[in-house]
Amino acid sequence: MAQTRQVIDRLITRFPDRAPEIRNSALSDPTFRDICDDLAIAVETLSSFEARPDAATCSEISEYKTLVSELEVEAGTYLARLESR
């Protein structure tokens, strides 16, 4: 649950104008929750790579930063589609 809360906070920071939809969708929309779960895993994995002693040369960091960004965009796009319904 803590990871989910952190992801919700992260998405609200990225999309502050969509804060109510983010909160509501996190509670009631299984598809949005799946995106949040994927984002939580990606953020946690990125953090673990960044904490490694060889982080400066760890290629996975760049890959996971891209993945995190893509998942944030996916969440925003999903919310925009909900809004246009």
Secondary structure, DSSP 8 states (H G I E B T S, - for coil): -HHHHHHHHHHHHH-GGGHHHHHHHHHH-HHHHHHHHHHHHHHHHHHHHHTSTTGGG-HHHHHHHHHHHHHHHHHHHHHHHHHT-
